[in-house]
Amino acid sequence: MAEHVMSEPVVHIAGVQELARDVVVIPDRRVQLVPNIGIIGGQHSVLVVETGMGPRNAEKVLEFAADYAKGRKLYLTTTHFHPEHAFGAQVFTGEATFLVNRDQAEDLKVKGPGYLEMFKGLGEPVARRLEGVELAQADVVYDQAYDLDLGGRVVQLRATGRAHSRGDQVVKVPDAEVLFTGDLVEAGQFAIFPWFPPHDTDVSGTRWLAVMRRLAAEGPRVVVPGHGEVGGPQLLADIGDYLQLLRDETWVRRDSAVSEQTIVEEISALMIQRHPEWAGREWIEKGVGCLCSEHPV
């Protein structure tokens, strides 16, 4: 990944988008390793979704959220444990109640230290952002579902089960029909498969596809991806279609006993032809590797 990290992953509080009443997004501005960050308000509380990478980014997010809240109680959640999404949670300690699902809490505890070291190796700009990181423990850990009452608005935290990671979570704002997906969805980018055997093989292409079909069937009005432009339900359909094609084309070739390298070359060419404008072409190979491992014997 190191050669793909070009600029420092800095969260800028600029161009904040209002998606609905008391629902805003701090956009990623298409900067690598910066997520879209959500702020969801109710009558007495405000929920922050994602922290940005490292304490300095999280401090800016907390400052914005506290100003936005205007005295309302603060909560924090993260869509999964990866560094740009969750490695600033320590800053919120004592300022906000931190909630995650059980699998994500376990990911952060067990895999967090390894990811911290791996990401520090991506180059000096990333390492600077990760200076002083201490992995936070959640104040509230739920199993599969948690309904958070913000006052006149209930936000639904839902563990999706293993997909992009083992502890993925989506955040739903039912009254506004807004869905925060984390890295289950990227806009204008090939799906990120963190397939790093033997160190990390929790990503599952088949389960991910099932999650996308389920989310698409719910028909949200607005979809906030982990990275890229905020969009509508078509984002869910696009990623679902990509994952299905990736699975089908990989498995057809696997059935023919073609070498994995040939599969990678052929499918990369096919996918780039289908989506020449999408970023993250390096993730196609990772997706093929994952789906080869899931090929039914």
Secondary structure, DSSP 8 states (H G I E B T S, - for coil): -GGG--S-------S-EEEETTEEEE--TT-TT---EEEEE-SSEEEEE---SHHHHHHHHHHHHHHHHTT-EEEEE-SSSSHHHHTTGGGGTTTSEEEEEHHHHHHHHHTHHHHHHHHHTT-HHHHHHTTT------SEEESSEEEEE-SS-EEEEEE--SSSSTT-EEEEETTTTEEEEEEEEESSB------BTTTB----HHHHHHHHHHHHHH--SEEEEEES--B-THHHHHHHHHHHHHHHHHHHHHHTT--HHHHHHHHHHHHHHH-TT-B-THHHHHHHHHHHHT---
